[in-house]
Amino acid sequence: MNTNTNHRILIVDDDSEIRQLLKQYLSEAGYTVEGVANGVEMHNWLRRKTASLIILDVMLPGDDGLTLCSEIQSSTRTPVILLTALGSPIDRVVGLD
């Protein structure tokens, strides 16, 4: 019996292929997964629902993922996983901040 269905994951990524791949993989693992393309859609989604985890792209158009992560953490304790193509040490430090 898979108990992951109680855990809703929100994917925030402007790349629809990445969203779909993550959604497929996590859905197959038994999670309830939804995806949005940007910060505006994320905020609208979060006004209606809650997530157990947010997977957030750092390089989004408009408000970037680091800004959105800060906003999420100031209003909720929802864990966030940051996705990024950036790999320098300073980028990592900024993400962990």
Rosetta constraint file for C-alpha pairs under 8 A:
AtomPair CA 2 CA 30 HARMONIC 6.44 0.50
AtomPair CA 3 CA 30 HARMONIC 7.49 0.50
AtomPair CA 4 CA 29 HARMONIC 7.53 0.50
AtomPair CA 4 CA 30 HARMONIC 5.18 0.50
AtomPair CA 4 CA 31 HARMONIC 4.98 0.50
AtomPair CA 4 CA 32 HARMONIC 7.66 0.50
AtomPair CA 5 CA 30 HARMONIC 5.59 0.50
AtomPair CA 5 CA 31 HARMONIC 4.87 0.50
AtomPair CA 5 CA 32 HARMONIC 5.60 0.50
AtomPair CA 6 CA 31 HARMONIC 7.35 0.50
AtomPair CA 6 CA 32 HARMONIC 7.37 0.50
AtomPair CA 7 CA 31 HARMONIC 5.87 0.50
AtomPair CA 7 CA 32 HARMONIC 6.24 0.50
AtomPair CA 7 CA 51 HARMONIC 7.35 0.50
AtomPair CA 7 CA 52 HARMONIC 5.52 0.50
AtomPair CA 7 CA 53 HARMONIC 7.86 0.50
AtomPair CA 8 CA 31 HARMONIC 6.28 0.50
AtomPair CA 8 CA 32 HARMONIC 4.71 0.50
AtomPair CA 8 CA 33 HARMONIC 5.71 0.50
AtomPair CA 8 CA 34 HARMONIC 7.70 0.50
AtomPair CA 8 CA 50 HARMONIC 7.54 0.50
AtomPair CA 8 CA 51 HARMONIC 5.07 0.50
AtomPair CA 8 CA 52 HARMONIC 5.32 0.50
AtomPair CA 8 CA 53 HARMONIC 6.85 0.50
AtomPair CA 9 CA 31 HARMONIC 7.07 0.50
AtomPair CA 9 CA 32 HARMONIC 6.22 0.50
AtomPair CA 9 CA 33 HARMONIC 4.80 0.50
AtomPair CA 9 CA 34 HARMONIC 6.42 0.50
AtomPair CA 9 CA 51 HARMONIC 5.52 0.50
AtomPair CA 9 CA 52 HARMONIC 5.87 0.50
AtomPair CA 9 CA 53 HARMONIC 4.94 0.50
AtomPair CA 9 CA 54 HARMONIC 5.77 0.50
AtomPair CA 9 CA 55 HARMONIC 7.37 0.50
AtomPair CA 10 CA 33 HARMONIC 5.96 0.50
AtomPair CA 10 CA 34 HARMONIC 5.11 0.50
AtomPair CA 10 CA 35 HARMONIC 5.56 0.50
AtomPair CA 10 CA 36 HARMONIC 7.59 0.50
AtomPair CA 10 CA 51 HARMONIC 6.15 0.50
AtomPair CA 10 CA 53 HARMONIC 6.43 0.50
AtomPair CA 10 CA 54 HARMONIC 4.79 0.50
AtomPair CA 10 CA 55 HARMONIC 6.18 0.50
AtomPair CA 11 CA 19 HARMONIC 6.43 0.50
AtomPair CA 11 CA 22 HARMONIC 7.82 0.50
AtomPair CA 11 CA 23 HARMONIC 7.71 0.50
AtomPair CA 11 CA 33 HARMONIC 7.41 0.50
AtomPair CA 11 CA 34 HARMONIC 6.24 0.50
AtomPair CA 11 CA 35 HARMONIC 4.50 0.50
AtomPair CA 11 CA 36 HARMONIC 6.29 0.50
AtomPair CA 11 CA 54 HARMONIC 5.91 0.50
AtomPair CA 11 CA 55 HARMONIC 4.74 0.50
AtomPair CA 11 CA 56 HARMONIC 6.13 0.50
AtomPair CA 12 CA 19 HARMONIC 7.51 0.50
AtomPair CA 12 CA 35 HARMONIC 5.86 0.50
AtomPair CA 12 CA 36 HARMONIC 5.04 0.50
AtomPair CA 12 CA 37 HARMONIC 5.59 0.50
AtomPair CA 12 CA 38 HARMONIC 6.18 0.50
AtomPair CA 12 CA 39 HARMONIC 7.58 0.50
AtomPair CA 12 CA 42 HARMONIC 6.78 0.50
AtomPair CA 12 CA 54 HARMONIC 7.36 0.50
AtomPair CA 12 CA 55 HARMONIC 6.09 0.50
AtomPair CA 12 CA 56 HARMONIC 4.84 0.50
AtomPair CA 12 CA 57 HARMONIC 6.09 0.50
AtomPair CA 13 CA 18 HARMONIC 7.24 0.50
AtomPair CA 13 CA 19 HARMONIC 6.15 0.50
AtomPair CA 13 CA 35 HARMONIC 7.52 0.50
AtomPair CA 13 CA 36 HARMONIC 6.50 0.50
AtomPair CA 13 CA 37 HARMONIC 4.97 0.50
AtomPair CA 13 CA 38 HARMONIC 6.45 0.50
AtomPair CA 13 CA 56 HARMONIC 6.37 0.50
AtomPair CA 13 CA 57 HARMONIC 5.15 0.50
AtomPair CA 13 CA 60 HARMONIC 6.82 0.50
AtomPair CA 14 CA 19 HARMONIC 7.85 0.50
AtomPair CA 14 CA 36 HARMONIC 7.50 0.50
AtomPair CA 14 CA 37 HARMONIC 4.24 0.50
AtomPair CA 14 CA 38 HARMONIC 6.04 0.50
AtomPair CA 14 CA 57 HARMONIC 7.79 0.50
AtomPair CA 14 CA 60 HARMONIC 6.24 0.50
AtomPair CA 14 CA 61 HARMONIC 7.55 0.50
AtomPair CA 15 CA 19 HARMONIC 6.37 0.50
AtomPair CA 15 CA 37 HARMONIC 7.21 0.50
AtomPair CA 16 CA 20 HARMONIC 6.04 0.50
AtomPair CA 16 CA 37 HARMONIC 7.44 0.50
AtomPair CA 17 CA 21 HARMONIC 6.10 0.50
AtomPair CA 18 CA 22 HARMONIC 6.11 0.50
AtomPair CA 19 CA 23 HARMONIC 5.95 0.50
AtomPair CA 19 CA 35 HARMONIC 6.23 0.50
AtomPair CA 19 CA 36 HARMONIC 7.98 0.50
AtomPair CA 20 CA 24 HARMONIC 6.00 0.50
AtomPair CA 21 CA 25 HARMONIC 6.17 0.50
AtomPair CA 22 CA 26 HARMONIC 5.99 0.50
AtomPair CA 23 CA 27 HARMONIC 5.77 0.50
AtomPair CA 23 CA 33 HARMONIC 5.72 0.50
AtomPair CA 23 CA 34 HARMONIC 6.96 0.50
AtomPair CA 23 CA 35 HARMONIC 7.45 0.50
AtomPair CA 24 CA 28 HARMONIC 6.11 0.50
AtomPair CA 25 CA 29 HARMONIC 6.52 0.50
AtomPair CA 26 CA 30 HARMONIC 6.57 0.50
AtomPair CA 26 CA 31 HARMONIC 5.62 0.50
AtomPair CA 26 CA 32 HARMONIC 7.73 0.50
AtomPair CA 26 CA 33 HARMONIC 6.92 0.50
AtomPair CA 27 CA 31 HARMONIC 4.89 0.50
AtomPair CA 27 CA 32 HARMONIC 6.05 0.50
AtomPair CA 27 CA 33 HARMONIC 6.22 0.50
AtomPair CA 36 CA 41 HARMONIC 5.84 0.50
AtomPair CA 36 CA 42 HARMONIC 6.13 0.50
AtomPair CA 37 CA 41 HARMONIC 6.60 0.50
AtomPair CA 37 CA 42 HARMONIC 7.68 0.50
AtomPair CA 38 CA 42 HARMONIC 6.18 0.50
AtomPair CA 38 CA 60 HARMONIC 6.47 0.50
AtomPair CA 38 CA 61 HARMONIC 6.95 0.50
AtomPair CA 38 CA 62 HARMONIC 7.56 0.50
AtomPair CA 38 CA 63 HARMONIC 7.93 0.50
AtomPair CA 39 CA 43 HARMONIC 6.13 0.50
AtomPair CA 39 CA 60 HARMONIC 7.90 0.50
AtomPair CA 39 CA 62 HARMONIC 7.35 0.50
AtomPair CA 39 CA 63 HARMONIC 6.20 0.50
AtomPair CA 39 CA 64 HARMONIC 7.79 0.50
AtomPair CA 39 CA 65 HARMONIC 7.99 0.50
AtomPair CA 39 CA 68 HARMONIC 6.71 0.50
AtomPair CA 40 CA 44 HARMONIC 6.28 0.50
AtomPair CA 41 CA 45 HARMONIC 6.05 0.50
AtomPair CA 42 CA 46 HARMONIC 6.10 0.50
AtomPair CA 43 CA 47 HARMONIC 6.24 0.50
AtomPair CA 44 CA 48 HARMONIC 6.88 0.50
AtomPair CA 45 CA 49 HARMONIC 6.07 0.50
AtomPair CA 46 CA 50 HARMONIC 5.88 0.50
AtomPair CA 46 CA 51 HARMONIC 7.68 0.50
AtomPair CA 51 CA 78 HARMONIC 7.01 0.50
AtomPair CA 52 CA 78 HARMONIC 6.21 0.50
AtomPair CA 52 CA 79 HARMONIC 7.13 0.50
AtomPair CA 53 CA 78 HARMONIC 5.95 0.50
AtomPair CA 53 CA 79 HARMONIC 5.17 0.50
AtomPair CA 53 CA 80 HARMONIC 5.91 0.50
AtomPair CA 53 CA 81 HARMONIC 7.67 0.50
AtomPair CA 54 CA 78 HARMONIC 7.19 0.50
AtomPair CA 54 CA 79 HARMONIC 6.39 0.50
AtomPair CA 54 CA 80 HARMONIC 4.78 0.50
AtomPair CA 54 CA 81 HARMONIC 6.31 0.50
AtomPair CA 55 CA 80 HARMONIC 5.77 0.50
AtomPair CA 55 CA 81 HARMONIC 4.77 0.50
AtomPair CA 55 CA 82 HARMONIC 6.01 0.50
AtomPair CA 55 CA 83 HARMONIC 7.00 0.50
AtomPair CA 56 CA 65 HARMONIC 6.08 0.50
AtomPair CA 56 CA 69 HARMONIC 7.67 0.50
AtomPair CA 56 CA 80 HARMONIC 6.79 0.50
AtomPair CA 56 CA 81 HARMONIC 6.07 0.50
AtomPair CA 56 CA 82 HARMONIC 4.91 0.50
AtomPair CA 56 CA 83 HARMONIC 5.84 0.50
AtomPair CA 57 CA 64 HARMONIC 7.96 0.50
AtomPair CA 57 CA 65 HARMONIC 5.54 0.50
AtomPair CA 57 CA 82 HARMONIC 5.79 0.50
AtomPair CA 57 CA 83 HARMONIC 4.58 0.50
AtomPair CA 57 CA 84 HARMONIC 6.00 0.50
AtomPair CA 58 CA 64 HARMONIC 5.79 0.50
AtomPair CA 58 CA 65 HARMONIC 3.85 0.50
AtomPair CA 58 CA 66 HARMONIC 5.88 0.50
AtomPair CA 58 CA 82 HARMONIC 6.24 0.50
AtomPair CA 58 CA 83 HARMONIC 5.92 0.50
AtomPair CA 58 CA 84 HARMONIC 5.39 0.50
AtomPair CA 59 CA 64 HARMONIC 5.59 0.50
AtomPair CA 59 CA 65 HARMONIC 6.07 0.50
AtomPair CA 59 CA 84 HARMONIC 6.82 0.50
AtomPair CA 60 CA 64 HARMONIC 4.82 0.50
AtomPair CA 60 CA 65 HARMONIC 6.05 0.50
AtomPair CA 63 CA 67 HARMONIC 6.19 0.50
AtomPair CA 63 CA 68 HARMONIC 6.58 0.50
AtomPair CA 64 CA 68 HARMONIC 6.35 0.50
AtomPair CA 65 CA 69 HARMONIC 5.87 0.50
AtomPair CA 65 CA 82 HARMONIC 7.53 0.50
AtomPair CA 66 CA 70 HARMONIC 6.23 0.50
AtomPair CA 66 CA 95 HARMONIC 6.52 0.50
AtomPair CA 67 CA 71 HARMONIC 6.35 0.50
AtomPair CA 68 CA 72 HARMONIC 6.13 0.50
AtomPair CA 69 CA 73 HARMONIC 6.10 0.50
AtomPair CA 69 CA 80 HARMONIC 7.13 0.50
AtomPair CA 70 CA 74 HARMONIC 6.15 0.50
AtomPair CA 71 CA 75 HARMONIC 6.64 0.50
AtomPair CA 72 CA 76 HARMONIC 5.91 0.50
AtomPair CA 72 CA 77 HARMONIC 7.84 0.50
AtomPair CA 72 CA 78 HARMONIC 7.39 0.50
AtomPair CA 73 CA 77 HARMONIC 6.02 0.50
AtomPair CA 73 CA 78 HARMONIC 7.08 0.50
AtomPair CA 82 CA 95 HARMONIC 7.51 0.50
AtomPair CA 86 CA 91 HARMONIC 6.42 0.50
AtomPair CA 86 CA 92 HARMONIC 8.00 0.50
AtomPair CA 87 CA 91 HARMONIC 6.35 0.50
AtomPair CA 87 CA 92 HARMONIC 6.77 0.50
AtomPair CA 88 CA 92 HARMONIC 6.50 0.50
AtomPair CA 89 CA 93 HARMONIC 6.28 0.50
AtomPair CA 90 CA 94 HARMONIC 6.15 0.50
AtomPair CA 91 CA 95 HARMONIC 6.19 0.50
AtomPair CA 92 CA 96 HARMONIC 6.25 0.50
AtomPair CA 93 CA 97 HARMONIC 6.17 0.50
